[in-house]
Amino acid sequence: MAEIEIDGTPADPARLAALGLLNYGHFTTMRAEAGRVRGLGLHLDRLVRDCRTLFGADLDRAAVRERIRAVLPADDGPVIVRVTCYDPALGLERPAAPAVPALLVTTRPVAAAEPGPLRVRTAVYRRELPEVKHVGLFGLVHHRRLAQLAGFDDALLTDEDGRVTEGATWNIGFLAGERLVWPEGPGLRGVTEALLAGAYGGPQSREPVPADALAAFDAAFAVNAGVGVRPIAAVDGTAFDPAHPRLAELRAAYQGVAAETV
């Protein structure tokens, strides 16, 4: 069953409404199973860093871990945990007031079936403050909606010069032979991307990736904490093999990353 808590107590409507009305905060999302999370330390680092950026406040890592432990299911089954940091008392008129951030912790079930390959459409869009995983998701959701209305699964963002940056809520990587290529440009560097980059044993680079030159790559994939490594079958009119054997190697490398105890 899904859990929703604010600072360790059941979330009340007034404090939840404050987040929806002001829409100022940041979060991280992770997959937890048997009390363990891949990249837990990186998720905590992100929360601490973004809290300083948005609120000028220090976040207690031990308190975050305690709040996560409190919502994990008793049967140790897999869940997606989201930790959102925001100040319920912060107002629209005085966002520079001293902040006392709260922790909104929620869970949702992991999808029963592994999602299929993605077909994505490029969209020119840059998130505000792209290095922060903030709650301002309007533009991302809007471009995802437009992509789905056009018959695709999701949106892949590019800069004004047509260079790939990131997916709507995921990072993207490409394979050229054994070389793993991560796009260079303004975007959120994800925890799953960092874990996979550290686990991959072959050559890799970060470089500009023009969206009109993707046919030079052998395979493409999306990564985030919810699904791990997910094949991409097409970007606009460029098709990729979603069963490329190196994608299985990438999945195995990610699965081999040791999870940390919450």
Accessible surface in RSA format (square Angstrom, percent):
REM  Atomic radii and reference values for relative SASA: ProtOr
REM  Chains: A
REM  Algorithm: Lee & Richards
REM  Probe-radius: 1.40
REM  Slices: 20
REM RES _ NUM      All-atoms   Total-Side   Main-Chain    Non-polar    All polar
REM                ABS   REL    ABS   REL    ABS   REL    ABS   REL    ABS   REL
RES MET A   1   214.94 111.3 139.18  92.1  75.75 180.4 113.54  96.5 101.39 134.3
RES ALA A   2    56.79  52.2  37.85  58.4  18.94  43.1  39.10  55.1  17.69  46.9
RES GLU A   3    61.81  35.5  60.34  45.7   1.46   3.5   7.07  13.7  54.74  44.7
RES ILE A   4    87.12  49.6  74.82  55.7  12.30  29.6  74.82  53.9  12.30  33.4
RES GLU A   5    27.34  15.7  27.32  20.7   0.02   0.1   3.01   5.8  24.33  19.9
RES ILE A   6     1.14   0.7   1.13   0.8   0.01   0.0   1.13   0.8   0.01   0.0
RES ASP A   7    68.45  47.9  50.41  50.2  18.03  42.6  24.29  57.2  44.16  44.0
RES GLY A   8    25.98  32.0   0.00   N/A  25.98  32.0   2.47   6.8  23.51  52.6
RES THR A   9    76.74  54.6  76.46  77.5   0.28   0.7  63.86  85.8  12.88  19.5
RES PRO A  10   114.88  83.7 103.77  94.6  11.11  40.4 104.42  86.2  10.46  65.0
RES ALA A  11    24.89  22.9   1.64   2.5  23.25  52.9   1.86   2.6  23.02  61.0
RES ASP A  12    57.23  40.1  54.52  54.3   2.70   6.4  35.58  83.7  21.64  21.6
RES PRO A  13   109.98  80.2 104.38  95.1   5.60  20.4 107.52  88.8   2.46  15.3
RES ALA A  14    77.38  71.1  60.05  92.7  17.33  39.4  68.23  96.1   9.15  24.2
RES ARG A  15    77.86  32.7  76.30  38.9   1.56   3.7  29.87  40.8  48.00  29.1
RES LEU A  16    62.49  34.8  55.66  39.8   6.83  17.2  55.90  39.3   6.59  17.7
RES ALA A  17    48.43  44.5  36.59  56.5  11.84  26.9  48.04  67.7   0.39   1.0
RES ALA A  18    22.58  20.8  12.84  19.8   9.74  22.2  19.28  27.1   3.30   8.7
RES LEU A  19    25.25  14.1  23.91  17.1   1.35   3.4  24.96  17.5   0.29   0.8
RES GLY A  20    62.04  76.5   0.00   N/A  62.04  76.5  38.92 106.8  23.12  51.8
RES LEU A  21   156.73  87.3 124.84  89.3  31.89  80.2 127.53  89.6  29.20  78.6
RES LEU A  22    37.65  21.0  20.72  14.8  16.93  42.6  22.28  15.7  15.37  41.4
RES ASN A  23    76.59  52.8  64.11  62.0  12.48  30.0  16.81  40.5  59.78  57.8
RES TYR A  24    79.81  37.3  74.56  42.4   5.25  13.7  56.50  42.5  23.31  28.7
RES GLY A  25     1.29   1.6   0.00   N/A   1.29   1.6   0.00   0.0   1.29   2.9
RES HIS A  26     0.00   0.0   0.00   0.0   0.00   0.0   0.00   0.0   0.00   0.0
RES PHE A  27    13.68   6.8  13.68   8.5   0.00   0.0  13.68   8.3   0.00   0.0
RES THR A  28     0.00   0.0   0.00   0.0   0.00   0.0   0.00   0.0   0.00   0.0
RES THR A  29    25.47  18.1  22.80  23.1   2.66   6.4  17.87  24.0   7.60  11.5
RES MET A  30     0.50   0.3   0.33   0.2   0.17   0.4   0.50   0.4   0.00   0.0
RES ARG A  31    85.49  35.9  77.06  39.3   8.43  20.1  21.21  29.0  64.28  39.0
RES ALA A  32     1.17   1.1   0.50   0.8   0.66   1.5   0.61   0.9   0.56   1.5
RES GLU A  33    81.35  46.7  75.98  57.5   5.36  12.8  23.54  45.5  57.80  47.2
RES ALA A  34    55.63  51.2  39.79  61.4  15.84  36.0  40.03  56.4  15.60  41.3
RES GLY A  35    21.72  26.8   0.00   N/A  21.72  26.8  17.77  48.8   3.95   8.9
RES ARG A  36   102.30  43.0  98.90  50.4   3.40   8.1  34.38  47.0  67.93  41.2
RES VAL A  37     1.39   0.9   0.85   0.8   0.54   1.3   1.39   1.2   0.00   0.0
RES ARG A  38    61.58  25.9  54.76  27.9   6.83  16.3   6.65   9.1  54.93  33.3
RES GLY A  39     2.38   2.9   0.00   N/A   2.38   2.9   1.37   3.8   1.01   2.3
RES LEU A  40     0.16   0.1   0.16   0.1   0.00   0.0   0.16   0.1   0.00   0.0
RES GLY A  41    18.96  23.4   0.00   N/A  18.96  23.4  18.96  52.0   0.00   0.0
RES LEU A  42    70.79  39.4  66.81  47.8   3.99  10.0  66.90  47.0   3.89  10.5
RES HIS A  43     2.65   1.4   2.65   1.8   0.00   0.0   1.25   1.3   1.39   1.6
RES LEU A  44     1.06   0.6   0.88   0.6   0.18   0.4   1.00   0.7   0.06   0.2
RES ASP A  45    57.64  40.4  53.48  53.2   4.16   9.8  16.57  39.0  41.07  41.0
RES ARG A  46    10.54   4.4  10.54   5.4   0.00   0.0   1.72   2.4   8.82   5.3
RES LEU A  47     0.34   0.2   0.34   0.2   0.00   0.0   0.34   0.2   0.00   0.0
RES VAL A  48    16.26  10.7  16.26  14.7   0.00   0.0  16.26  14.1   0.00   0.0
RES ARG A  49   122.40  51.4 119.49  60.9   2.90   6.9  66.73  91.2  55.66  33.7
RES ASP A  50     1.34   0.9   1.34   1.3   0.00   0.0   0.00   0.0   1.34   1.3
RES CYS A  51     0.00   0.0   0.00   0.0   0.00   0.0   0.00   0.0   0.00   0.0
RES ARG A  52   135.78  57.0 124.80  63.6  10.98  26.1  43.47  59.4  92.31  55.9
RES THR A  53    76.58  54.5  43.34  43.9  33.24  79.2  33.52  45.0  43.06  65.1
RES LEU A  54    24.11  13.4  10.03   7.2  14.07  35.4  10.43   7.3  13.68  36.8
RES PHE A  55    22.33  11.2   1.36   0.8  20.96  54.6   8.05   4.9  14.28  40.9
RES GLY A  56    70.04  86.4   0.00   N/A  70.04  86.4  32.35  88.8  37.69  84.4
RES ALA A  57    19.22  17.7  12.82  19.8   6.40  14.6  19.22  27.1   0.00   0.0
RES ASP A  58   117.06  82.0  87.97  87.6  29.09  68.8  31.60  74.4  85.46  85.2
RES LEU A  59    24.92  13.9  13.24   9.5  11.68  29.4  14.43  10.1  10.49  28.2
RES ASP A  60    87.85  61.5  75.16  74.8  12.69  30.0  34.20  80.5  53.64  53.5
RES ARG A  61    94.12  39.5  90.71  46.2   3.41   8.1  45.55  62.3  48.57  29.4
RES ALA A  62    66.87  61.5  59.28  91.5   7.59  17.3  62.51  88.0   4.36  11.5
RES ALA A  63    33.03  30.4  31.06  47.9   1.97   4.5  33.00  46.5   0.03   0.1
RES VAL A  64     0.85   0.6   0.85   0.8   0.00   0.0   0.85   0.7   0.00   0.0
RES ARG A  65    76.52  32.1  76.52  39.0   0.00   0.0  15.64  21.4  60.88  36.9
RES GLU A  66    86.97  49.9  85.94  65.0   1.03   2.5  18.35  35.5  68.62  56.0
RES ARG A  67    44.49  18.7  44.39  22.6   0.10   0.2   4.44   6.1  40.05  24.3
RES ILE A  68     0.00   0.0   0.00   0.0   0.00   0.0   0.00   0.0   0.00   0.0
RES ARG A  69   124.04  52.1 109.57  55.9  14.47  34.5  48.29  66.0  75.75  45.9
RES ALA A  70    55.65  51.2  18.82  29.0  36.83  83.8  31.41  44.2  24.24  64.2
RES VAL A  71     4.10   2.7   0.00   0.0   4.10   9.9   0.85   0.7   3.25   8.8
RES LEU A  72    36.26  20.2  18.86  13.5  17.40  43.7  18.86  13.2  17.40  46.8
RES PRO A  73    42.12  30.7  27.57  25.1  14.55  52.9  38.08  31.4   4.03  25.1
RES ALA A  74   113.63 104.5  69.35 107.0  44.29 100.7  81.43 114.7  32.21  85.3
RES ASP A  75   119.16  83.5  85.11  84.7  34.05  80.5  49.96 117.6  69.21  69.0
RES ASP A  76    79.59  55.8  72.77  72.4   6.82  16.1  13.56  31.9  66.03  65.9
RES GLY A  77    20.99  25.9   0.00   N/A  20.99  25.9  19.70  54.0   1.30   2.9
RES PRO A  78    51.40  37.5  42.89  39.1   8.51  30.9  42.89  35.4   8.51  52.9
RES VAL A  79    18.97  12.5  18.97  17.2   0.00   0.0  18.97  16.5   0.00   0.0
RES ILE A  80     5.00   2.8   4.21   3.1   0.80   1.9   4.21   3.0   0.80   2.2
RES VAL A  81     0.00   0.0   0.00   0.0   0.00   0.0   0.00   0.0   0.00   0.0
RES ARG A  82    69.15  29.0  69.01  35.2   0.14   0.3  25.56  34.9  43.59  26.4
RES VAL A  83     0.01   0.0   0.01   0.0   0.00   0.0   0.01   0.0   0.00   0.0
RES THR A  84     1.63   1.2   1.63   1.6   0.00   0.0   0.00   0.0   1.63   2.5
RES CYS A  85     0.00   0.0   0.00   0.0   0.00   0.0   0.00   0.0   0.00   0.0
RES TYR A  86     2.65   1.2   2.65   1.5   0.00   0.0   2.65   2.0   0.00   0.0
RES ASP A  87    11.30   7.9   6.19   6.2   5.11  12.1   0.00   0.0  11.30  11.3
RES PRO A  88    28.72  20.9  14.02  12.8  14.70  53.4  14.17  11.7  14.55  90.4
RES ALA A  89    95.57  87.9  59.07  91.2  36.49  83.0  69.73  98.2  25.84  68.4
RES LEU A  90    16.45   9.2   4.05   2.9  12.41  31.2   6.27   4.4  10.19  27.4
RES GLY A  91    30.57  37.7   0.00   N/A  30.57  37.7  26.19  71.9   4.38   9.8
RES LEU A  92   138.61  77.2 122.80  87.8  15.81  39.7 122.88  86.3  15.73  42.3
RES GLU A  93   148.33  85.2 119.42  90.3  28.90  68.8  70.06 135.5  78.27  63.9
RES ARG A  94   159.55  67.0 157.99  80.5   1.57   3.7  61.08  83.5  98.47  59.7
RES PRO A  95    75.81  55.2  61.63  56.2  14.18  51.5  62.02  51.2  13.79  85.7
RES ALA A  96    88.58  81.4  54.60  84.3  33.98  77.3  65.65  92.4  22.93  60.8
RES ALA A  97    33.84  31.1  28.81  44.5   5.03  11.4  29.24  41.2   4.60  12.2
RES PRO A  98   130.28  94.9 104.96  95.7  25.32  92.0 116.69  96.3  13.59  84.5
RES ALA A  99    22.05  20.3   2.99   4.6  19.05  43.3   2.99   4.2  19.05  50.5
RES VAL A 100   118.55  78.0 113.47 102.7   5.08  12.2 114.80  99.7   3.75  10.2
RES PRO A 101    31.55  23.0  11.96  10.9  19.59  71.2  12.03   9.9  19.52 121.3
RES ALA A 102     2.21   2.0   1.94   3.0   0.27   0.6   2.21   3.1   0.00   0.0
RES LEU A 103    10.24   5.7  10.23   7.3   0.01   0.0  10.23   7.2   0.01   0.0
RES LEU A 104    13.18   7.3  12.90   9.2   0.28   0.7  12.90   9.1   0.28   0.8
RES VAL A 105     1.32   0.9   1.32   1.2   0.00   0.0   1.32   1.1   0.00   0.0
RES THR A 106    32.50  23.1  32.50  32.9   0.00   0.0  22.37  30.1  10.12  15.3
RES THR A 107     9.61   6.8   2.83   2.9   6.78  16.2   1.64   2.2   7.97  12.0
RES ARG A 108   135.08  56.7 133.91  68.3   1.17   2.8  55.20  75.4  79.88  48.4
RES PRO A 109   101.44  73.9  89.31  81.4  12.13  44.1  92.02  76.0   9.42  58.5
RES VAL A 110    32.47  21.4  16.43  14.9  16.03  38.6  17.19  14.9  15.28  41.4
RES ALA A 111    75.28  69.2  47.20  72.8  28.08  63.9  58.79  82.8  16.49  43.7
RES ALA A 112   117.85 108.4  67.44 104.1  50.41 114.7  77.18 108.7  40.66 107.7
RES ALA A 113    76.23  70.1  62.99  97.2  13.25  30.1  69.12  97.3   7.11  18.8
RES GLU A 114   142.03  81.5 108.40  82.0  33.63  80.1  50.36  97.4  91.66  74.8
RES PRO A 115    42.89  31.3  26.72  24.4  16.16  58.8  37.28  30.8   5.61  34.9
RES GLY A 116    38.11  47.0   0.00   N/A  38.11  47.0  27.36  75.1  10.75  24.1
RES PRO A 117    61.14  44.6  48.06  43.8  13.08  47.5  48.06  39.7  13.08  81.3
RES LEU A 118     7.49   4.2   7.49   5.4   0.00   0.0   7.49   5.3   0.00   0.0
RES ARG A 119   103.24  43.3 103.24  52.6   0.00   0.0  39.09  53.4  64.15  38.9
RES VAL A 120     0.00   0.0   0.00   0.0   0.00   0.0   0.00   0.0   0.00   0.0
RES ARG A 121    77.85  32.7  77.43  39.5   0.42   1.0  20.96  28.6  56.89  34.5
RES THR A 122    34.00  24.2  21.39  21.7  12.61  30.1   3.11   4.2  30.89  46.7
RES ALA A 123    16.59  15.2   8.36  12.9   8.22  18.7  16.57  23.3   0.01   0.0
RES VAL A 124    94.39  62.1  73.64  66.7  20.76  50.0  73.64  64.0  20.76  56.3
RES TYR A 125    60.99  28.5  52.38  29.8   8.61  22.4  40.79  30.7  20.20  24.9
RES ARG A 126   139.50  58.6 116.40  59.3  23.11  55.0  33.27  45.5 106.24  64.4
RES ARG A 127    14.00   5.9  11.58   5.9   2.42   5.8   3.37   4.6  10.62   6.4
RES GLU A 128   144.16  82.8 135.09 102.2   9.07  21.6  55.78 107.9  88.38  72.2
RES LEU A 129    74.98  41.8  63.72  45.6  11.26  28.3  65.65  46.1   9.33  25.1
RES PRO A 130     9.27   6.8   9.27   8.5   0.00   0.0   9.27   7.7   0.00   0.0
RES GLU A 131    99.14  56.9  91.64  69.3   7.50  17.8  56.74 109.7  42.40  34.6
RES VAL A 132     2.45   1.6   2.45   2.2   0.00   0.0   2.45   2.1   0.00   0.0
RES LYS A 133    36.87  18.0  36.00  22.1   0.87   2.1   6.60   5.9  30.27  32.2
RES HIS A 134    23.53  12.9  21.69  15.1   1.84   4.7  18.19  18.8   5.34   6.2
RES VAL A 135    12.49   8.2   5.86   5.3   6.63  16.0   5.86   5.1   6.63  18.0
RES GLY A 136    26.62  32.8   0.00   N/A  26.62  32.8  17.18  47.1   9.44  21.2
RES LEU A 137    49.31  27.5  47.43  33.9   1.89   4.7  47.57  33.4   1.74   4.7
RES PHE A 138   164.04  82.1 153.70  95.2  10.34  26.9 160.29  97.2   3.75  10.7
RES GLY A 139     8.54  10.5   0.00   N/A   8.54  10.5   5.68  15.6   2.86   6.4
RES LEU A 140     7.90   4.4   7.56   5.4   0.34   0.9   7.78   5.5   0.11   0.3
RES VAL A 141    84.42  55.6  83.55  75.6   0.87   2.1  84.29  73.2   0.13   0.4
RES HIS A 142    74.02  40.5  70.18  48.8   3.84   9.8  46.34  47.8  27.68  32.2
RES HIS A 143    35.43  19.4  34.05  23.7   1.37   3.5  22.35  23.0  13.08  15.2
RES ARG A 144    66.15  27.8  66.15  33.7   0.00   0.0  20.83  28.5  45.32  27.5
RES ARG A 145   143.26  60.2 139.89  71.3   3.38   8.0  40.19  54.9 103.08  62.5
RES LEU A 146    63.28  35.2  60.67  43.4   2.61   6.6  60.81  42.7   2.47   6.6
RES ALA A 147     0.73   0.7   0.73   1.1   0.00   0.0   0.73   1.0   0.00   0.0
RES GLN A 148    95.41  53.4  79.41  58.0  16.00  38.1  21.24  45.2  74.16  56.2
RES LEU A 149   123.65  68.9  89.08  63.7  34.57  86.9  92.51  65.0  31.14  83.8
RES ALA A 150    51.82  47.6  17.58  27.1  34.24  77.9  30.20  42.5  21.62  57.3
RES GLY A 151    52.40  64.6   0.00   N/A  52.40  64.6  35.81  98.3  16.59  37.1
RES PHE A 152    39.15  19.6  31.67  19.6   7.48  19.5  32.11  19.5   7.05  20.2
RES ASP A 153    60.32  42.3  52.20  52.0   8.12  19.2  10.41  24.5  49.92  49.8
RES ASP A 154     7.27   5.1   7.27   7.2   0.00   0.0   0.41   1.0   6.86   6.8
RES ALA A 155     0.55   0.5   0.55   0.9   0.00   0.0   0.55   0.8   0.00   0.0
RES LEU A 156     0.00   0.0   0.00   0.0   0.00   0.0   0.00   0.0   0.00   0.0
RES LEU A 157     0.81   0.5   0.81   0.6   0.00   0.0   0.81   0.6   0.00   0.0
RES THR A 158     4.38   3.1   4.32   4.4   0.06   0.2   2.03   2.7   2.35   3.6
RES ASP A 159    15.38  10.8  13.35  13.3   2.03   4.8   9.31  21.9   6.07   6.1
RES GLU A 160   140.78  80.8 110.47  83.6  30.31  72.2  58.92 114.0  81.86  66.8
RES ASP A 161   109.15  76.5  77.49  77.1  31.65  74.8  23.12  54.4  86.03  85.8
RES GLY A 162    26.59  32.8   0.00   N/A  26.59  32.8  23.66  64.9   2.93   6.6
RES ARG A 163    89.35  37.5  89.35  45.5   0.00   0.0  15.39  21.0  73.96  44.8
RES VAL A 164     0.00   0.0   0.00   0.0   0.00   0.0   0.00   0.0   0.00   0.0
RES THR A 165     6.92   4.9   4.53   4.6   2.39   5.7   3.07   4.1   3.84   5.8
RES GLU A 166     9.65   5.5   9.65   7.3   0.00   0.0   0.18   0.3   9.47   7.7
RES GLY A 167     1.55   1.9   0.00   N/A   1.55   1.9   0.00   0.0   1.55   3.5
RES ALA A 168     3.98   3.7   0.51   0.8   3.46   7.9   0.51   0.7   3.46   9.2
RES THR A 169    57.35  40.8  41.97  42.6  15.38  36.7  44.37  59.6  12.99  19.6
RES TRP A 170    20.01   8.0   9.50   4.6  10.51  24.7  15.80   8.4   4.21   6.8
RES ASN A 171     8.06   5.6   7.94   7.7   0.12   0.3   0.36   0.9   7.70   7.4
RES ILE A 172     1.17   0.7   0.04   0.0   1.14   2.7   0.04   0.0   1.14   3.1
RES GLY A 173     0.00   0.0   0.00   N/A   0.00   0.0   0.00   0.0   0.00   0.0
RES PHE A 174     0.00   0.0   0.00   0.0   0.00   0.0   0.00   0.0   0.00   0.0
RES LEU A 175     0.27   0.1   0.27   0.2   0.00   0.0   0.27   0.2   0.00   0.0
RES ALA A 176    27.28  25.1  17.52  27.0   9.76  22.2  19.69  27.7   7.59  20.1
RES GLY A 177    38.68  47.7   0.00   N/A  38.68  47.7  35.67  97.9   3.02   6.8
RES GLU A 178    98.88  56.8  93.84  71.0   5.03  12.0  24.74  47.8  74.14  60.5
RES ARG A 179    84.89  35.6  84.01  42.8   0.88   2.1  33.87  46.3  51.02  30.9
RES LEU A 180     0.00   0.0   0.00   0.0   0.00   0.0   0.00   0.0   0.00   0.0
RES VAL A 181     0.00   0.0   0.00   0.0   0.00   0.0   0.00   0.0   0.00   0.0
RES TRP A 182     6.81   2.7   6.81   3.3   0.00   0.0   6.81   3.6   0.00   0.0
RES PRO A 183     1.20   0.9   0.73   0.7   0.47   1.7   0.73   0.6   0.47   2.9
RES GLU A 184    84.11  48.3  79.21  59.9   4.91  11.7  23.98  46.4  60.14  49.1
RES GLY A 185    30.82  38.0   0.00   N/A  30.82  38.0  17.06  46.8  13.77  30.8
RES PRO A 186    43.79  31.9  28.15  25.7  15.64  56.9  39.85  32.9   3.94  24.5
RES GLY A 187     9.74  12.0   0.00   N/A   9.74  12.0   0.11   0.3   9.63  21.6
RES LEU A 188    21.22  11.8  20.37  14.6   0.85   2.1  20.37  14.3   0.85   2.3
RES ARG A 189    85.85  36.0  70.06  35.7  15.79  37.6  62.78  85.8  23.07  14.0
RES GLY A 190    11.32  14.0   0.00   N/A  11.32  14.0   9.85  27.0   1.47   3.3
RES VAL A 191    12.06   7.9   7.89   7.1   4.17  10.1   9.59   8.3   2.48   6.7
RES THR A 192     4.44   3.2   3.15   3.2   1.29   3.1   1.49   2.0   2.95   4.5
RES GLU A 193     5.57   3.2   5.40   4.1   0.17   0.4   0.88   1.7   4.68   3.8
RES ALA A 194    50.44  46.4  34.93  53.9  15.51  35.3  41.15  57.9   9.29  24.6
RES LEU A 195    27.12  15.1  22.02  15.8   5.10  12.8  25.10  17.6   2.02   5.4
RES LEU A 196     0.00   0.0   0.00   0.0   0.00   0.0   0.00   0.0   0.00   0.0
RES ALA A 197    30.13  27.7  24.16  37.3   5.97  13.6  24.44  34.4   5.69  15.1
RES GLY A 198    68.64  84.7   0.00   N/A  68.64  84.7  37.31 102.4  31.34  70.2
RES ALA A 199    41.33  38.0  10.50  16.2  30.83  70.1  20.65  29.1  20.68  54.8
RES TYR A 200    28.40  13.3  16.93   9.6  11.46  29.8  14.63  11.0  13.77  17.0
RES GLY A 201    82.94 102.3   0.00   N/A  82.94 102.3  41.42 113.7  41.52  93.0
RES GLY A 202    25.67  31.7   0.00   N/A  25.67  31.7  14.31  39.3  11.35  25.4
RES PRO A 203    74.51  54.3  62.21  56.7  12.31  44.7  73.67  60.8   0.84   5.2
RES GLN A 204    65.27  36.5  36.33  26.5  28.95  68.9  22.70  48.3  42.58  32.3
RES SER A 205    35.47  30.0  26.40  35.2   9.08  20.9  35.47  75.5   0.00   0.0
RES ARG A 206    95.72  40.2  70.70  36.0  25.02  59.6  42.93  58.7  52.79  32.0
RES GLU A 207    54.22  31.1  53.65  40.6   0.57   1.4  18.47  35.7  35.75  29.2
RES PRO A 208    67.01  48.8  57.62  52.5   9.39  34.1  57.62  47.6   9.39  58.3
RES VAL A 209     1.30   0.9   0.58   0.5   0.71   1.7   1.30   1.1   0.00   0.0
RES PRO A 210    56.22  41.0  56.13  51.2   0.09   0.3  56.13  46.3   0.09   0.6
RES ALA A 211    23.78  21.9  13.08  20.2  10.70  24.3  13.20  18.6  10.59  28.0
RES ASP A 212   139.27  97.6  96.94  96.5  42.33 100.1  52.67 124.0  86.60  86.4
RES ALA A 213    45.68  42.0  36.52  56.4   9.16  20.8  44.57  62.8   1.11   2.9
RES LEU A 214     1.78   1.0   0.57   0.4   1.22   3.1   0.57   0.4   1.22   3.3
RES ALA A 215    86.27  79.3  58.84  90.8  27.44  62.4  62.29  87.7  23.98  63.5
RES ALA A 216    82.76  76.1  48.72  75.2  34.04  77.4  60.69  85.5  22.07  58.5
RES PHE A 217    28.21  14.1  18.87  11.7   9.34  24.3  18.92  11.5   9.29  26.6
RES ASP A 218    64.61  45.3  50.96  50.7  13.65  32.3  12.16  28.6  52.45  52.3
RES ALA A 219     0.04   0.0   0.04   0.1   0.00   0.0   0.04   0.1   0.00   0.0
RES ALA A 220     0.33   0.3   0.00   0.0   0.33   0.7   0.00   0.0   0.33   0.9
RES PHE A 221     0.00   0.0   0.00   0.0   0.00   0.0   0.00   0.0   0.00   0.0
RES ALA A 222     2.83   2.6   2.83   4.4   0.00   0.0   2.83   4.0   0.00   0.0
RES VAL A 223     1.50   1.0   0.00   0.0   1.50   3.6   0.24   0.2   1.26   3.4
RES ASN A 224    44.91  31.0  40.76  39.4   4.15  10.0  16.83  40.5  28.08  27.1
RES ALA A 225    18.01  16.6  11.09  17.1   6.93  15.8  11.13  15.7   6.88  18.2
RES GLY A 226    20.43  25.2   0.00   N/A  20.43  25.2  10.53  28.9   9.90  22.2
RES VAL A 227    62.98  41.4  33.80  30.6  29.18  70.3  42.41  36.9  20.57  55.8
RES GLY A 228     4.85   6.0   0.00   N/A   4.85   6.0   3.14   8.6   1.71   3.8
RES VAL A 229     7.93   5.2   0.12   0.1   7.81  18.8   0.12   0.1   7.81  21.2
RES ARG A 230    53.06  22.3  52.15  26.6   0.90   2.1   4.44   6.1  48.62  29.5
RES PRO A 231    12.23   8.9  12.23  11.1   0.00   0.0  12.23  10.1   0.00   0.0
RES ILE A 232     0.33   0.2   0.00   0.0   0.33   0.8   0.00   0.0   0.33   0.9
RES ALA A 233    22.38  20.6  19.55  30.2   2.83   6.4  19.55  27.5   2.83   7.5
RES ALA A 234    11.58  10.6  11.58  17.9   0.00   0.0  11.58  16.3   0.00   0.0
RES VAL A 235     1.94   1.3   0.77   0.7   1.18   2.8   0.77   0.7   1.18   3.2
RES ASP A 236    57.45  40.2  46.31  46.1  11.14  26.4  30.72  72.3  26.74  26.7
RES GLY A 237    81.00  99.9   0.00   N/A  81.00  99.9  42.84 117.6  38.16  85.5
RES THR A 238    34.92  24.8  30.08  30.5   4.84  11.5   9.95  13.4  24.98  37.8
RES ALA A 239    83.17  76.5  59.79  92.3  23.39  53.2  60.00  84.5  23.17  61.4
RES PHE A 240    15.26   7.6   2.91   1.8  12.35  32.1   9.17   5.6   6.08  17.4
RES ASP A 241    71.51  50.1  62.43  62.1   9.08  21.5  30.13  70.9  41.38  41.3
RES PRO A 242    47.37  34.5  41.20  37.6   6.17  22.4  41.53  34.3   5.85  36.3
RES ALA A 243    82.43  75.8  58.02  89.5  24.41  55.5  66.51  93.7  15.92  42.2
RES HIS A 244    36.65  20.0  34.67  24.1   1.98   5.1  19.26  19.8  17.39  20.2
RES PRO A 245    93.87  68.4  85.21  77.7   8.66  31.5  91.83  75.8   2.04  12.7
RES ARG A 246    61.91  26.0  61.55  31.4   0.36   0.8   6.47   8.8  55.44  33.6
RES LEU A 247     0.53   0.3   0.53   0.4   0.00   0.0   0.53   0.4   0.00   0.0
RES ALA A 248    51.28  47.1  45.89  70.8   5.39  12.3  46.79  65.9   4.48  11.9
RES GLU A 249    87.94  50.5  78.79  59.6   9.14  21.8  41.39  80.1  46.54  38.0
RES LEU A 250     0.38   0.2   0.38   0.3   0.00   0.0   0.38   0.3   0.00   0.0
RES ARG A 251    74.70  31.4  73.73  37.6   0.97   2.3  28.94  39.5  45.76  27.7
RES ALA A 252    65.78  60.5  50.25  77.5  15.53  35.3  57.00  80.3   8.79  23.3
RES ALA A 253    25.74  23.7  11.01  17.0  14.73  33.5  23.09  32.5   2.66   7.0
RES TYR A 254    14.08   6.6  14.08   8.0   0.00   0.0   5.61   4.2   8.46  10.4
RES GLN A 255   111.35  62.3  96.44  70.5  14.90  35.5  37.72  80.3  73.63  55.8
RES GLY A 256    63.01  77.7   0.00   N/A  63.01  77.7  34.60  95.0  28.41  63.6
RES VAL A 257    30.01  19.7  20.72  18.8   9.29  22.4  26.62  23.1   3.39   9.2
RES ALA A 258    82.78  76.1  61.30  94.6  21.48  48.9  70.69  99.6  12.08  32.0
RES ALA A 259    27.33  25.1  19.34  29.8   7.99  18.2  19.34  27.2   7.99  21.2
RES GLU A 260    69.50  39.9  65.24  49.4   4.26  10.1  34.93  67.6  34.57  28.2
RES THR A 261    83.90  59.7  77.86  78.9   6.04  14.4  65.26  87.7  18.64  28.2
RES VAL A 262     6.44   4.2   1.16   1.1   5.28  12.7   4.53   3.9   1.92   5.2
END  Absolute sums over single chains surface
CHAIN  1 A    12326.3       9408.2       2918.1       7152.4       5173.8
END  Absolute sums over all chains
TOTAL         12326.3       9408.2       2918.1       7152.4       5173.8
